[in-house]
Amino acid sequence: MKQMERGSIIELGSGSGLKIRPLLDEASGRLQFMEYMPVDICTSSLELSVRCLTASYPGLSVTPRAADFNSSEFCRRLEMAASGRDKLILFLGGTIGNMDETESAVFLENIGQVMTSRDRFLIGMDMIKPKEVLEAAYNDSQGITAEFNRNILCALNSKFNAGFDVSCFEHQAFYDEEKERVEMHLRAKRDMCTPLKGLDVFLSMKKGETIRTEICRKFTREKIEDMAARAGLRTTRHFTDDRGWFALVEMIKDVQ
């Protein structure tokens, strides 16, 4: 953190602002020299987290950005907003696993383009672990993941005036060893024809058909290093738990 004095801490997908607190606590005493830039697409979450953080860290300059961090346009604006300051860019929580290979490649390339040789990028990665562990996690006995998965239907009902009966869908999650990713699906329990009135369309499904709602890719150290290299970045440090199941990976711009 000493290297970040008078620099910018940029957190992509900042959410509630809880993930950044351990780092800000570690930097106490130097916060008055730093700028914290939380970036999130949800304006209400961003506003709430900013109020809480400014109350907890009164010396910290907080400049929120409501934006889609996946867009190249945002990266161009980010480069201008943080111009002249050293940057620590954070992408925590393993969210990159929800991107397919093309999306993650573009994302890393965009990040690399806004970095200088003095900047650091710290990214959370969910590592490959035994299949039975992964499938147990995504099919938890409490049904938390299943509820999260079916919530997408509630969102569609709200946004597009759709007619999904959430109780008619079964949560499914499995690990595809060849693609090295968990897939989450919603399986229809019966035949149905559901209106999406806001889009003026009908969705027909047969019993047993599924909607793939999410992918959750898992990584190896070699895969991470290859992804970084293709984006013009280089891994410098890996921070993992004792089992190596989760990692925070530090990357720098590979200037040759």
C-alpha positions, 0 to 999 in steps of 0.5 A: 500500500505504500506504493499507492500513496497519492494513487487511485484505488479502482474497484470494479463491481464494488457492490455493497462496499464490504470487500474493500474495507479490509484494504482501507483498514490496512491503509488507515493513516494514508487515506487522505492521499488516496482516491477510491473509485467504486464502479458498479452498474447498480446506482442504488447500491453504489449510492448506499455504499458511498454513504457508508464508506465516507462515514467510516473513512472520513479522510477518504476521497470517494468518486463513484462511477455508475457504469458497465465495467465491461464496456470499452467506452468505460475503460476510455473514460476510466483512463481519463479520470485516473490520468496522472495517478498510479492505479490499483485496479481491483476485480474481486470475488471471482466474477471473471468466471461468469464470462466466457473465453471471448468476453474475459479476453476482451475484458483483460485487454481493456484493463491492460490498455488503461494501465501503465507500468506503475499500475497493479491489477488484483483479480479474484479467481476461483480455482479448479477443485474436485468435482464433488466439491463444486457440485455440492457448493452449487447444489447446497442443501439450504437451497440458497443457490437454487433460490438465487438461480430462480430469482432471474425469473422474478427479474424477467417478470418484473422487467418485461411483464413476463408470466413465469411461474417460478415454482414450475422450474427446478434448479440444476447445476453441474460441473463440465470437466472438459470446459472447466466450468459449472453450468447453472440451468433452470429445468421446466417441470411441465410444458408451458407457453409463457408470455413476455408482454414487454417484448411482445413474444411467447416462450414455449418450453417442453417438460425437461427443457432447460434455460442455461442461466449462468456459467462459472468458469474455474481456473488453473495457474497456467490458464491464468498466466496464459490469459494474462499474457494474451492481454499484454499482462503478466502475473507477478504474485498469487495469493491463495488459501491453504488448499489453493481453491481460491486465489487473488492474482496480481498482474502488471502491464507487460512492457517489453 
